[in-house]
Amino acid sequence: MIGSGEQSMVLDKQGYDDLVMYLTQNLALFEKSGTVEPGAPTVMELIEDVIAENVIRICEQHSELSTEQRSMIVREVDGIVYDLQEVLSSVVDRRVTVEQKEFIEEFAGLVKNLFDSAV
């Protein structure tokens, strides 16, 4: 994903490792059933939507970012979404429960915080 010799903004940092550990500690949320609101998106649709919203926020809040930095953010976010898809592969096509939605939104906010700290 990141070209050789290219430094990562967050993926090779301790904060991202901690975030992955936080996800792992909360996998039980995705293994149990819960309340699904009518019209709820799938787990993957929600992940993609909230992560995309946060990338837009990062770029809007940090208007000084160069095109290269914005591209790096998008590449790394793609990697994060890929990691989430791998970890949650057994449930990505299920409708998201209320509890899962809360966790995914919190997780996406923590991802945004990592990038805010990096820029």
N, C-alpha and C positions, 0 to 999 in steps of 0.2 A: 504494500500500500504506500508507504513512505519510501521515496526513492533513496538509493544508496547515498550516503553522505548527508542526507537531508535530516535535520533535527526535528523531533516531534515537539508539538506544543504541549500535549497532555498525555498521550498514550504511553509514553515511557516514564511517566512520573509516578511518584508514590501515591498521589491523590487519586489517580485512575485505578491503581491497584486496590486502594481502600474502597473505591466505589464498586469494583467488581466483587470484593469481599462482602460488601453490604448487600449486593444483589444475591449472592450465594446464600447469605444468611436469611434471606427473605423468599427463597424459592418455594417454601411451603405455601405461600399465598397463591401460587400458580398451580399447585397440586390439588387444591380443594375447591369445591364448588362454592358459589356465593350468589348474591343477588345480581342479576343482570338487568339493567334498565332497558326498556323498549328502545329499539333502534341503536343499541350500543355497537360500537365498531369492534372489529376483531382486535386481539392483543397487538398484532403487528401494525394494523392501521393506526391505532392510537399511538404506538411508539413512534412511527414515522411522522405523524401529525405534530405531536408535542415537541419532538426533537427539532423538526423543521421550524416550528414557531420560535423556539429558543435560539436557533441559528440566526434567524431574521433579527431577533432582539439584540443578539451580540453585535451584529453588523450595524444595526441602527444606533446602538449605544456607544459604539466605538467607530465613529465615522472616519477617524484618522487611519484606520486599517488600510494597508495597501491591497491591491488586487491579489498579490502573491500570498499575503497573510490570510485573506478571505478564502482563497483556494485551499490553503493548508487546513483551515478550519473545516471546510466542507469535506475534504479527504479524510480528516480524522473522525469527523462525525459519521461518515460512511462506515468507517472501521468500527465505531462504537455500536452503530445499528447492526452491523454484521455480527459483532460479538453477542449482542442481545438476542438476535435471531438464532444464533447457534445454541445459546444457553437455554432459551425458551422454545426450542424447535418443536417440542411436543404439544405446545399450546398456542402457537402464533395464529392459528386459524380459528380459534374459539372466540366467542364473544367475551369481551372484557367484563369482569365483575366490578362492582363499585369499589371494593377493596383494592383490586388490581389497578384500577384507574388512578386511585389516590397514590399508590406506590409509584406507578409509571410517571405521573406528573411530578412527584417529589424527586424521583431519580433524574428526570430530564432537567429539573431545576438545579440539581447538584452538578450535572454535566455542564450546564451553563456557567455555574460558579467556577468550575475548573478553568474554563476558557477565559472568563472575566479575569481571573487571577493571572493567567498566562499572558494576556495582552496588557 
